[in-house]
């Protein structure tokens, strides 16, 4: 099929294989989000990401985000080109630094 299941902490591709990685409704379940972000930066130029924003009672994941902590997490890795909130979801387009 066109999809593969991979380890987000050790993406099995060489550096800069992809223009874009899309991660929707997944990072909040990861034990080590920083490790994933470094791997994503290694293999791609851009990350499209959605994460939940709001009250923890509405969600069932390991963490809930605020707009501030998403910025703090992502800004050291590159340039945030899109940062849009739609209800309880935050959409971010991050262009990684080389």
N, C-alpha and C positions, 0 to 999 in steps of 0.2 A: 504494500500500500504506500501512499505518499508520506506516511507518518512514521517516525521512529521514536521509541522510548529510549531516553538517554539519561545519564547521570548529570544533573545540573551543576554539580561541583567539579566535574571532570568531563567537559564536553569533548567528545572524540573527533575533533577536527583541528586542522592546523590553524595558526594565527590568521586572523582576518579573512576567514573563509566566506563569511556572510556580510551582506550590507546591513541587514536588520534581523534582530531577534525579537520575537513577540512573546511576552510573558503576561498572561492575563489571569487574574484571580489565582495565582500560584505562589508568589513570593511570600505571602503572609503565612504559608504553611511550612516554609523552609526553616530548618534548624539553624542554618548558617547563611543568611541572606548576603552578607558581605563577600563570602567565598563565591557564591553564584554570580554576583555583580562583577567580580574580577574575572571570572571565566567568560562571562558574556562580553566584557570589554576586550578580552584576548581574541575572541573569534569573530567579533562583529564591530561595525562602525556605529550602529545605532541600536538603541533598545526602546521598544514600545512596551509600556508597562501599565497595567491597571492594578490598583490596590484599594481595599475598602477604607473608608474614612467614617468615623462616627463612633457610636457606642458599642462596646464589646458585647453587650447582651444580644445585639442583632446578628452577630456573626459567630462562627465556630472554629476559627483558626487560632494559631499560636500567638498572633499579635494583631493589633489594630493600629492604624496609622493616623497621624495628623498631617496637615499640609506642611507644617514646620519640620516635623521629623523626616518626612520624605525629602524635602529640600536638603536638609543636613546630611542625609545619607547619600544623595545623588550628586550634589554640586561638586564635591571633590573629584568625581570621576569624569566630568565633562560639562557640556553646555546644555542646559534644559531649554529645549526649543518649543515644547508644548507643555502646559501645566493647566489642565482644565478639570474642574469638578462638575460632576453630573450626579446630583443627589448624594448618595453614599459612596460613590466611586470616584477615584481620581485617575485621570488619564495623563500619562507623562511620556513625552518623547525626549530621550536623552541622546545627544551625540557625544560619543566617548572622546576623550582626549587620547592622543597617541602615546 
